[in-house]
Amino acid sequence: MLESIPLDHLMWLAGALLAAGFATGILAGLFGIGGGAILVPVLYEVFGAIGVGDGERMHVSVGTALAIIVPTALRSFFAHRARTKVDNTVLRQWALPLVVGVVAGSALAAISPDTVLKIAFVLFTVLMSSKLLFGRDSWVLAERLPGRLAMSAYAFAIGAASPLIGISGGGIATVVLTLYRVPIHTAIATSAGLGALIAVPGTLGYIVSGLPHLAQLPPFSLGYVSLPGLILVGGVATLAAPLGARLAHRFSKRQLEVGFGVYLLTVGLRFVFALAGH
């Protein structure tokens, strides 16, 4: 596969991965997300450029994104924790049902065609961007967080959705928390702590489910995880995440919401075009 690509094209692809890593780290720290919403569309284009077939392209993009999220989310969480109070009660309540949801979502992703993953990604971007761009402070479900049963249900749903979309769940969790009057900066910092809890089991699921398809995947892949993508993008993203966390505290609540909403809407439209041309 790589042998048929000119050297200058390969260098361009490597540069694109490095640039994606820097953008991922900045935005992961800025918005408290693991970076999957940034990584999946970028990796999708890169893997298409090197000839990965449509049947495997979305799976390897999502699997690689989840693997990259592990160190990025950890760096983002620790950077936020140093500046903002993290709600440890929420993290403790969500940990177990979150992991159970990730296992269920990973199993579903393993048997789903690429189209299902694209549709899930589009739905995620539409719902999230609508809330962020058009939502108001009056859009709340309650003045305080609900009881353990409802919190467990939220955690399971976030965990199940994350492997289908290739995200750490931080963006969804941030929206959920703000609907219960949790301050935006606290919500972002707390949501960043969910990244590794989701990404580790999700990555393992994509590795196992991709092993039977290695012949159709890019060179140096471990299941549906591309090791070059993990090293190039993940390394730069991990270094850049603390910078994004510092930038987050220079913006207002509304500026963060609009910035994140515009980005999600943009990448969502990209996959709408991909589905239309399928």
Secondary structure, DSSP 4 states (H G I P E B T S, - for coil): -GGGS-HHHHHHHHHHHHHHHHHHHHHHHHHT--SHHHHHHHHHHHHHHTT--HHHHHHHHHHHHHHHHHHHHHHHHHHHHTTS---HHHHHHHHHHHHHHHHHHHHHHHTS-HHHHHHHHHHHHHHHHHHHHH--TT--S-SS---HHHHHHHHHHHHHHHHHHT--SHHHHHHHHHTTT--HHHHHHHHHTTHHHHHHHHHHHHHHHHGGGGGGSPTTEETTEEHHHHHHHHHHHHHHHHHHHHHHTTS-HHHHHHHHHHHHHHHHHHHHHHHHT-
